[in-house]
Amino acid sequence: MRCQSCSVYTLKEICSKPFCEKGLSKTVIPKPARYSPEDNYAAYRRKAKEVQLKAKGWL
Protein backbone atom coordinates (compact mmCIF):
# COMPACT_ATOMS: atom_id res chain seq x y z
CA MET A 1 0.00 0.00 0.00
CA ARG A 2 1.15 3.53 -0.68
CA CYS A 3 0.45 6.74 1.22
CA GLN A 4 -1.51 9.26 -0.84
CA SER A 5 0.26 12.33 0.48
CA CYS A 6 3.91 11.30 0.96
CA SER A 7 4.11 8.33 -1.49
CA VAL A 8 5.82 6.05 1.05
CA TYR A 9 5.05 2.34 0.75
CA THR A 10 3.80 0.56 3.88
CA LEU A 11 1.74 -2.46 4.93
CA LYS A 12 -0.49 -0.40 7.22
CA GLU A 13 -3.83 1.17 6.33
CA ILE A 14 -2.84 4.56 7.76
CA CYS A 15 0.55 6.18 7.15
CA SER A 16 2.58 6.42 10.35
CA LYS A 17 5.26 8.85 9.15
CA PRO A 18 5.40 11.96 11.38
CA PHE A 19 5.90 14.32 8.42
CA CYS A 20 2.81 13.02 6.65
CA GLU A 21 -0.22 15.17 7.59
CA LYS A 22 0.08 14.33 11.29
CA GLY A 23 0.33 10.62 10.43
CA LEU A 24 -3.35 10.34 9.55
CA SER A 25 -3.13 9.94 5.78
CA LYS A 26 -4.84 6.83 4.37
CA THR A 27 -2.94 4.44 2.15
CA VAL A 28 -4.16 2.94 -1.13
CA ILE A 29 -3.19 0.03 -3.32
CA PRO A 30 -1.47 1.71 -6.28
CA LYS A 31 -2.42 -0.87 -8.93
CA PRO A 32 -3.64 -4.46 -9.13
CA ALA A 33 -1.21 -7.33 -8.98
CA ARG A 34 0.07 -8.70 -12.26
CA TYR A 35 -1.75 -11.85 -13.42
CA SER A 36 0.14 -15.11 -13.33
CA PRO A 37 -1.20 -18.65 -13.83
CA GLU A 38 1.15 -19.69 -11.02
CA ASP A 39 -0.44 -17.32 -8.50
CA ASN A 40 1.46 -17.92 -5.26
CA TYR A 41 -0.59 -15.45 -3.19
CA ALA A 42 -4.16 -16.29 -4.25
CA ALA A 43 -4.91 -18.17 -1.03
CA TYR A 44 -3.75 -15.18 1.05
CA ARG A 45 -5.92 -12.76 -0.96
CA ARG A 46 -8.98 -14.99 -0.65
CA LYS A 47 -8.46 -15.34 3.11
CA ALA A 48 -8.02 -11.57 3.53
CA LYS A 49 -11.19 -10.93 1.51
CA GLU A 50 -13.10 -13.47 3.62
CA VAL A 51 -11.94 -11.83 6.87
CA GLN A 52 -12.88 -8.40 5.51
CA LEU A 53 -16.38 -9.55 4.51
CA LYS A 54 -16.93 -11.28 7.86
CA ALA A 55 -15.93 -8.08 9.68
CA LYS A 56 -18.59 -6.19 7.73
CA GLY A 57 -21.15 -8.89 8.49
CA TRP A 58 -21.66 -9.80 4.83
CA LEU A 59 -20.57 -13.40 5.25
N, C-alpha and C positions, 0 to 999 in steps of 0.2 A: 504494500500500500504506500501511497505517496501523499505527503502533506500538500494541500492546495496552496498555501501561502508561502512556504519556504522551500518546497520541492525536495525535501529530505525523505528518503525511503525508510519505512519502519514497519513493524508487524502489528502495531497498536492501532486502534480505531481513532484515537485522538493524539495529535502530535504533542510530545512532551518536551520539546526544545524550549528553553526559556526565552529565546529571542523571537519566538514565533507567536505573535498575537497573544501573549500571556499564557501560551501553552494550551490554548483551547481550540485550535484549528482542527477541523475534521480531516481525516485522510480518505483517499479514494483509490480504487484500483485503476491504474492508468490505462490498461487495455486488456482484452481477454488473452488467456493463455493460447499459445500456438497449438494447433491440432496435431496430434500424433496417434497413429494406430496403436502404438505401444505406450499408452497413457499410464505412467507410473503413479500419478497422484489422483486418479479418478475416485478411488475409494475414500480418500481424505476429503475431497470436495463433496461427495455425496453425504458423508457423515456430518460435515459442517453444515450443509444445507438442511439435513434432518434436524440437527440440534437447533438451528435457527427457526425452523418452522414450529418445532415443539415449544420453543420459548414464546412464540407469538400465539400459541394455542390453536394453530391451524392443522396440527397433526395429532 
